[in-house]
Amino acid sequence: MVDDCIVFKIRNNKRDRGLLIMRQQGEYYSGIKHPGFHAEEGERIDFYCPVCMQSLDAPADENLVQVLMIEADGFEHTIFFSRIHGELNIYQVSDMLHLDH
């Protein structure tokens, strides 16, 4: 993350590469990419860590990207989102807190 933004290296079917920057705004995310990077509607985009180039494929579904978000207090969320250009599906799975009574 950089300044509350998630930075991804992305690649389209033509193997063109670029950066995508996503920022959470309430319960939604907005994204910006380099204007020279193009993808067709419905095209599957590959996502990578921009530092280590590790693929961010979600093991459970080939059409999803998976990112682990750890807050300053150690609370973890797994974020899943569609890698299909034009689909706006984002899911957040959070650890449940177990309180002793």
C-alpha positions in Angstrom: 0.0 0.0 0.0 1.1 3.6 -0.7 -0.8 6.4 1.0 -3.9 4.2 1.6 -3.8 3.0 -2.0 -3.3 -0.6 -3.2 -0.9 -0.7 -6.1 -1.0 -3.6 -8.6 1.0 -4.6 -11.6 -1.4 -5.7 -14.3 -1.2 -7.4 -17.7 -3.8 -7.9 -20.4 -4.2 -10.7 -23.0 -1.8 -8.9 -25.4 0.8 -9.1 -22.6 0.8 -5.3 -22.3 1.7 -4.2 -18.8 0.8 -1.3 -16.5 0.0 -0.2 -13.0 -3.4 0.0 -11.4 -3.9 2.0 -8.2 -7.1 1.3 -6.1 -8.4 3.3 -3.2 -11.1 2.3 -0.8 -13.8 5.0 -0.5 -16.3 3.8 2.1 -17.6 0.5 1.0 -16.5 1.0 -2.6 -13.1 1.0 -4.4 -12.1 3.4 -7.1 -9.2 2.7 -9.5 -6.9 4.6 -11.9 -4.6 3.1 -14.4 -2.0 4.4 -16.9 -4.0 5.9 -19.8 -1.9 3.8 -22.3 -3.1 0.5 -20.8 -6.1 -0.9 -22.6 -8.3 -3.9 -22.0 -11.4 -5.1 -23.8 -14.7 -5.5 -21.9 -14.8 -9.0 -20.5 -11.1 -9.5 -20.9 -9.3 -11.3 -18.0 -6.6 -9.2 -16.5 -3.6 -10.7 -14.6 -2.7 -9.1 -11.3 0.7 -9.2 -9.6 2.4 -7.7 -6.6 4.5 -4.8 -8.0 7.4 -5.5 -5.6 7.9 -9.3 -5.9 5.8 -10.0 -9.0 3.9 -12.8 -7.2 0.6 -13.7 -9.0 -2.5 -12.6 -7.0 -4.7 -15.4 -8.4 -7.4 -16.5 -5.9 -6.9 -20.3 -5.4 -10.7 -20.8 -5.1 -11.7 -19.1 -8.4 -9.6 -18.4 -11.5 -11.7 -15.2 -12.2 -10.9 -13.6 -8.8 -7.9 -11.8 -7.4 -7.1 -12.3 -3.7 -5.3 -9.8 -1.4 -4.7 -10.0 2.3 -5.2 -6.7 4.1 -3.8 -6.4 7.7 -4.8 -3.3 9.7 -2.5 -1.6 12.1 -4.2 -3.4 15.0 -3.5 -6.8 13.4 -7.1 -7.3 12.2 -7.1 -9.2 8.9 -9.4 -9.0 5.9 -9.1 -11.0 2.7 -10.3 -9.0 -0.3 -11.5 -10.8 -3.4 -12.3 -9.0 -6.6 -13.1 -9.8 -10.2 -10.2 -9.8 -12.7 -12.7 -9.6 -15.6 -12.5 -6.1 -17.0 -15.9 -4.4 -16.5 -17.1 -6.6 -13.6 -17.3 -4.7 -10.4 -17.5 -7.5 -7.9 -15.6 -7.0 -4.7 -15.9 -9.2 -1.6 -14.3 -8.7 1.9 -14.0 -11.6 4.3 -13.0 -10.6 7.8 -11.9 -12.6 10.8 -14.6 -12.9 13.4 -13.9 -11.7 16.9 -14.7 -14.1 19.6 -15.6 -12.4 22.9 -15.5 -14.3 26.2 -18.5 -13.6 28.4 
